[in-house]
């Protein structure tokens, strides 16, 4: 079933009503305790909405927290199905970390949970609006293009691009906010959370430095990707992203958009069309074949699976850097 159909079936009103009745369930990642269940021997019971939030919670919480993620590995976050049974478990969490606008059904369930320490990561940094194209030398932010849209169903509130975790600098800003909020939720272990936050922020600063150095010199600054998830990354490192689809990975490009991208590829000496691991690669492969380009993976890191080029955020981002260097002719 497509994302659009799922969303039509699960209306906001229905979700709100079901949640109020305690009938809504949020599927938990296998191998983790259910939210509000076993407190893990006095540990802070943390619920994370999807992988980028889970990584922060685990890195910052360390052995002081028990983390449950609502999105199973391999599931597109916006495809998450809400099942009867676990709304009461969600309400039993000590701390919830999510990114509003990525998963509207989850947003509604969290709003109904009544949990005191609920943190929207989007409030911890500055969110921006990105269109299908975004980059360092043209003002496409906020424009709409055929085959894409500014925010759409995948965008955060107000049409903002939610993919802040793909910019290590912004992700570090979010990490700092998460560390502060965890310290408030569990003051007895505040020093541990702050120490873990400093360690993670240091790793993200190092990652940022490697991206900045690694992408400085290339034969082109332009890359084409299926899913317009890399607007923040493109702005940070002076690149031009051209998305086949919009910020929503399921939107279909128009023939005019495909023709436009073919022209961009020729003019900007593009070598590669990127696709991702959790969404269909059909359109990317078709465009690559029609334009004589190769394909490669650029992972938006919405989830880790066996197909991921790495086993956590940092290692997959290193793989993304290597893929971009190869595609852009950077040394």
N, C-alpha and C positions, 0 to 999 in steps of 0.2 A: 504494500500500500504506500502511495506517495506521501511525502510530508504534508502537501496541501490537503489531501484527503484526511489524513490523521487529524490535522488541525480543524478541519470542518467538523469532524466527528466529536472532537473534544472542545466544545465551546467554553469560553471563559466562564459563562454563567453556570454551565454544568459542572465544571471543575470546582467552582466556588461552593456550589450547593453540596456536591459530594464530599468536599473537604470538611465543610461545616458538620456534616453527619458522621464524619470519621470514617468515610468509605474509601477515600483516595489512598492509593499505595504508590510508593515511589520505589522502583526496583533498585535494590542495593547490589553493589559489586560482590560477587561471590568471594568468600574467604574473609569477609569483614563482618563485624558484629552489626546488628541492626541498630539504627538510631534509637536511643532511649532504652535499649535492652541492657545487656551486661555492661556495666560502667567501666570494665577493664581494670578492676582493682583500684578504684578511686581515680582513674584517669579522666581527663576532660573528654566528654563524649562529643565529637565533632562530626558534623555532616557537611560534605562538600558536594556541590551540584554536578561538576564534571571535572575531567582530568586537570586542567590548569589550576583549578581551585584545590583539588586533592593534593597536588604536588606541593603547593604552598603550605597547606595544613600539615602535611607530613614532615616537611623540612623544618618548619618553624616550631611545630608542636613536639617533634622528637618523641622520646619515650614517655612524655607527660600526657599524650593524647591517644585516643582510640578513634581512628578516622574511618568513616563510612562514606563511600561515593555513591551518588544516586544514578550514575550512568555507567552501565556495564561496558567493559572493553569491547570495541568493535561497533558500538552503537553511535550513530550520529546524534549528538546531544539533543537536537530538536526533534529527533525521532523517538525520544524516550516515551514509552507508554506508561500511563498511570493505571495502576491496578488496585482493586479493593484490598484493604487490610492494614496498610502501614502508616496511615495519617497520624494515628496516635503515637506510633514510634517516632515519627518525625517531630511531633510536639514534645517528645521526651528528651530531645537533644539539649546539650548544654550550650552549644555554639554552632551556628550555621554560616557557612561561607559559600556565596554564590555570585553570579554575574548577571544582574538583571537585564532582560531583553534577549538572552540567548535561548532560554527555554520558558516561554510564556506560561505553560501549564505548571511548571515547577515554581515559577514566581508566585502564581496564585496560591499554590499549596503552602508555600513558605509564609506568605502574607497572612494566611489563616492559622499558622502554627502557634503564634503567641510566644515564641521563644525570645527571651530578652536579648541575648547576645547574637543577633543576626546581622551579618555584615555583607553589604553589596560591594564587591571589589571595584565596581565602576565609580564609586564615590571616593576612592582612594587615590585617583589620578585624574588627569584631564582627558575626557573623551572627545573625539573628533568625528566629523562626518566625512566619509570617503565615497566617491563614486566608483564606477567600474575601472576608471583610470585614475591613477594618482602618482605623483612623483615630484622630483626636485626642481623641475624647470617649467612647469605649466600649472595653471590654477584650475585644476579639474575638481578640486574638493567641492562636494555638494552638488555637482552637476549630475544630471541623469543622462544615460546613454542607452541607445537601443540595445536590448539584450541584457541590460543590467539596471539596477536601481540603487538609490542612495542607501537606504537602510532596509526597507522591506520587512519581511517577517523574521529575517535573521538578525536585523539590526537591533541595537540597544534602544532604550527609550529616547524619543526625540529624533530618531533616524541616525543616531551615532553608531559608528563602527565599533563592535564589541571586542575586536581581536587585539586588545592591549597587551596580552601576554607575549605576542610575537615581536615586541620591541623590548629587549632586555632592560632598557632604562626605565620604561613605564612599569614593567613587571617588578622591578626593584622598588619602585614607589609603592606599588600595591603591597609588596612584601612587608615594607616598613609599617604600613597601616595595619596589616594583619597581625604583625608582632605586637603592636601597641594594643590592639583590641583583645588579643588572647591574654595579654598581661592583665587587662582589666577584668576579663572573665574569670581568670584564675590567678589572683594576686599572689598567692603563696608560692607560685612558680614563675613569677614575672621575670626574674633574673635569667632563668633558663630560656624563656621565649626570646628575650632580648639578645642573648648570646647567639642563639640559633639564627635569629634574623640577621645579625651582623655577618655570620658565616655565609648565609645564602646571598645576601646583598653583595658580598665580596666576590662570590662566584659569578653573579650576574654582571658585575662591573668588568670582570675579566672576560666574560663572553662578549660583552659590548665592545671591548678593546680589540678582540680578535675579529669581530665582524667589521669594525671600522677600518682596521689595517688590511684585512683580507679582501675587501671590496673597493678599495681606494682606486686601484688602477685596473681598468678592463677595456676591452675593445668596444664594448657597448654598455650602456646603463639600463637598457630596456629588457624586461622579461615579461612573458605571457604566461598566465596561469588560469586554470579552470575556475577557481574560486577566488574572488577578490578579498582574500583574507590578509594580504600582506601590505596594506596601506601604511600602517604605522612603521613597519620595517623599511619600506621604500623611502619614506620621508626621513627616517633616522639616518640612513646610509646613502642618501643622494641618488636613489634609483627611481626608475619609472616602471610602475606596475600597470599592465594592461590585462584586465580580467575578461575571460570569455563570457562568464556569467557575472552577476552582481555579487553582493555580499552574501546573498542566499545561495548556497552551493547547488540547489536544485533548480534554479531558474534557467530557462532555455534561451540561448542567444538567437537573435533574428538573423536571417540571411545577410542583411545589411551590416550587422555587427561582425559577422565572419569575414565579409569582404573588407571591412575597415581594418581588421586585424591582419589580414593578408598583406595589406598595404603597409601597415606598421612594421611587420616582420621584414619586409624587403627594404624599407627605408632605413630602419634602425639596426640592420644587420643582426637580427635576432636569430639565434641558433636553436633554441629549445622551447618547447611548449611543456609547461609543468602540469602535472595532475597530482592528486592526493590519494591517500590510502583509504579513506572512509566514504568517498563519493565516487560516482561513476566516472570512468576515464574515457568514455566513448567519444565525447565531443572533442576532447583534447587530441586524441589519436587521429580523429578525422581531419582536424585542422592541420596537424603536423604532416599527415600524409599528403594533403592537398597543397601544402606550401613547401614540401621537401625538408621539413625540420625534424629533429629528433625529439623524443619525449624523455622526461625524467620526473622524479618525485620531488615535490616541495611540500613538506608536511605542515599543515596548520595546527598540529598538536592539540586536536580536540579530544584525542584518546590515544592510548598506547595499545598496540596489538602485536601479534607475531610478525606482521608485515612491516611494522615500524622499523626505521633504520636507527635503532637505539632503544634502550630500555627505560629512559626517563627523559624529562624535559631537556636537560643539558646535553645529553648525547645526541638526541634527535636534532636539536638546534645546530650542533656541530655538523651533522650530516647535511642540514639545510645550507649551511655556509659553504660546504664543499661543493654541493650541487650548484649553488649560485655562482661560485668562482669559476666552475667549469663552463657554465652556460654563458657567462659574461666575459670570458677570456681573461679573468683576473688571475694574478700570480700570488 
